Amino acid sequence: MTAYRSYVNRLLRSNFKKFVLINKVPEINKSLGLIVTPNHFSWWDGFFTDYTMRSFCNRKLYIMMLEEQLRKYWFFRYTGAFSISNGSPGATGKSMNYAKNIARSQKDYLIFYPQGEIQNYNKEYVSLKKGIAMICKDIEGQILILSFKIVFSHEKKPTVFCRFGEILSSSQVAENFSLYEKSFKNNLELLDVETTDNISLKGKDIFSK
């Protein structure tokens, strides 16, 4: 794991100028499970989420990936990645139960992409699936919304911008998916506005930590 983290650090710093956190780090309830739900717009998203979370969270990450993607990027298994197959209801159910067990843990956290696939960053093209609501049934946990955006400016390398959204309870997401969907898209919109209006921003560069 140490070698992997060193690799990710070098990979991000060699490809991006800054890694800017726009708003404050949310307060995570240590006695509850945690599901982190980032937007999914690039190959980098898993690395972004891992790097952001371990800057303030000591829990072990697990990430659900499509089976064909995990076969292609097999090295993610060393970071806690596990597969889900869309072709077999039995296998899908097994993966979902495994995800629920992680989401109940106080020592781990689950990265779950509610879009289910890479989509255009812009809010109007974002479509969420209800898999997150299914996982939230029968668990007691917290759902953290997280958004990323890559911005090119006058520098040779682009900057990664990160914004934390709301923390919702698992019962809120399970019972009112539209509330979660609205909050997810609202965070994307806020990130878009904040990076457009003031590219220098007043955020914190995590690289300099």
C-alpha positions in Angstrom: 0.0 0.0 0.0 2.9 2.4 0.8 4.4 1.8 -2.6 1.0 2.4 -4.3 0.5 5.7 -2.4 3.9 6.9 -3.4 3.1 6.0 -7.0 -0.2 7.9 -6.9 1.6 10.9 -5.4 4.2 11.0 -8.2 1.6 10.3 -10.8 -0.6 13.2 -9.8 2.2 15.7 -9.2 3.8 14.9 -12.5 0.5 15.5 -14.4 -1.2 18.4 -12.5 0.1 21.8 -11.4 -2.1 22.0 -8.3 -4.7 20.0 -6.4 -7.1 22.6 -4.9 -9.7 21.9 -2.3 -12.2 24.7 -2.5 -14.2 24.3 0.7 -13.8 22.9 4.1 -13.3 19.3 4.9 -16.6 17.9 6.3 -16.9 16.3 9.7 -17.1 12.5 9.4 -19.0 10.6 12.1 -16.5 8.0 13.2 -19.2 5.7 14.6 -21.0 5.4 11.3 -20.2 3.8 8.0 -19.2 6.0 5.0 -19.9 5.9 1.3 -18.1 8.5 -0.8 -19.8 9.3 -4.1 -17.7 11.3 -6.6 -18.6 12.4 -10.1 -17.2 10.2 -12.8 -15.8 12.1 -15.8 -12.3 10.8 -16.4 -9.8 7.9 -15.9 -8.3 9.9 -13.0 -11.3 9.9 -10.7 -10.3 7.0 -8.5 -6.9 8.5 -7.9 -8.5 11.9 -7.2 -10.8 10.5 -4.6 -8.1 8.3 -2.9 -5.7 11.3 -2.7 -8.3 13.6 -1.3 -9.7 11.3 1.3 -6.4 10.1 2.7 -5.4 13.7 3.4 -7.9 13.7 6.3 -9.4 10.2 6.6 -7.7 7.2 8.1 -10.2 4.6 6.9 -9.3 2.0 4.3 -10.8 2.5 0.9 -12.8 0.0 -1.2 -14.0 0.8 -4.6 -16.6 -1.0 -6.8 -15.6 -1.3 -10.5 -17.2 -2.9 -13.5 -15.8 -6.4 -14.0 -14.4 -5.6 -17.4 -12.6 -2.5 -16.1 -11.1 -4.3 -13.2 -9.8 -7.0 -15.5 -8.1 -4.3 -17.6 -6.8 -2.3 -14.6 -6.1 -5.3 -12.4 -3.6 -3.5 -10.1 -6.6 -1.7 -8.5 -7.2 -4.9 -6.6 -4.3 -4.0 -4.4 -6.2 -0.9 -3.3 -9.4 -2.7 -2.3 -11.2 -2.7 -5.6 -13.8 -5.3 -6.2 -15.9 -6.1 -9.3 -19.6 -5.9 -10.2 -21.0 -7.7 -13.2 -24.1 -6.4 -15.1 -24.7 -9.7 -16.8 -25.4 -12.0 -13.8 -28.1 -11.1 -11.2 -26.5 -13.5 -8.7 -23.1 -12.0 -9.1 -24.5 -8.5 -8.9 -26.4 -9.3 -5.7 -23.2 -10.7 -4.2 -21.3 -7.6 -5.0 -24.0 -5.4 -3.6 -24.1 -7.3 -0.3 -20.3 -7.0 -0.1 -20.6 -3.3 -0.7 -23.2 -3.0 2.1 -20.9 -4.7 4.5 -18.1 -2.2 3.7 -20.6 0.6 4.1 -21.4 -0.5 7.6 -17.8 -0.6 8.7 -16.4 2.1 11.0 -12.8 1.4 9.8 -13.4 1.4 6.0 -15.2 3.5 3.4 -16.7 2.7 0.0 -16.2 4.7 -3.2 -19.3 4.4 -5.3 -19.9 6.1 -8.6 -23.6 6.9 -8.8 -23.3 7.6 -12.6 -22.2 4.0 -13.2 -20.0 5.1 -16.1 -17.8 7.9 -17.3 -20.0 10.9 -18.4 -19.5 14.4 -19.6 -18.6 16.7 -16.7 -21.4 19.2 -17.4 -24.3 18.9 -15.1 -26.9 18.7 -17.9 -25.2 15.5 -19.2 -25.0 13.8 -15.8 -27.4 10.9 -15.2 -27.5 9.1 -11.9 -28.5 5.5 -11.4 -30.4 4.2 -8.3 -27.7 1.7 -7.3 -26.7 4.0 -4.4 -30.2 3.9 -3.0 -30.2 0.1 -3.1 -26.9 0.0 -1.1 -28.3 2.5 1.4 -31.2 0.2 2.3 -30.8 -1.7 5.6 -27.6 0.1 6.6 -26.9 3.0 8.9 -24.3 5.2 7.4 -23.3 8.6 5.9 -23.2 9.4 2.2 -20.6 12.0 1.2 -20.9 13.8 -2.1 -17.6 14.8 -3.8 -17.0 16.6 -7.0 -13.8 17.1 -9.1 -13.0 19.3 -12.2 -9.9 19.6 -14.3 -9.1 23.1 -15.4 -6.6 24.3 -18.0 -5.3 27.9 -17.7 -2.0 29.7 -18.5 0.0 26.9 -16.9 1.4 24.0 -18.9 -0.2 21.5 -16.5 -3.9 21.7 -15.5 -5.2 22.1 -12.0 -7.5 19.7 -10.2 -10.3 21.3 -8.2 -12.2 19.5 -5.5 -15.4 20.4 -3.7 -17.1 18.5 -0.9 -20.9 18.4 -1.0 -23.4 17.5 1.6 -23.3 14.5 3.9 -26.6 12.7 3.8 -27.8 9.8 5.9 -28.3 6.4 4.3 -32.0 6.6 5.1 -32.3 9.9 3.3 -30.8 8.5 0.2 -32.7 5.2 0.3 -36.1 7.0 0.9 -35.6 10.1 -1.2 -33.3 9.5 -4.2 -34.4 12.8 -5.8 -33.0 14.6 -2.8 -29.6 12.9 -3.3 -29.7 13.5 -7.0 -30.4 17.2 -6.5 -27.6 17.6 -4.0 -25.1 15.8 -6.2 -25.9 18.0 -9.2 -25.9 21.1 -7.1 -22.4 20.5 -5.9 -21.3 20.1 -9.5 -22.9 23.4 -10.4 -21.3 25.2 -7.5 -17.9 23.8 -8.4 -18.4 24.9 -12.0 -19.4 28.4 -11.0 -16.6 28.8 -8.5 -13.9 27.7 -10.9 -15.3 29.9 -13.7 -15.7 33.1 -11.7 -12.3 33.1 -10.0 -9.8 30.7 -11.5 -7.2 31.7 -8.8 -9.7 30.9 -6.0 -9.0 31.0 -2.3 -8.9 27.2 -1.8 -6.1 25.1 -0.4 -3.6 23.3 -2.5 -3.3 19.8 -1.1 0.0 19.3 -2.9 1.6 21.8 -0.6 0.4 20.1 2.5 
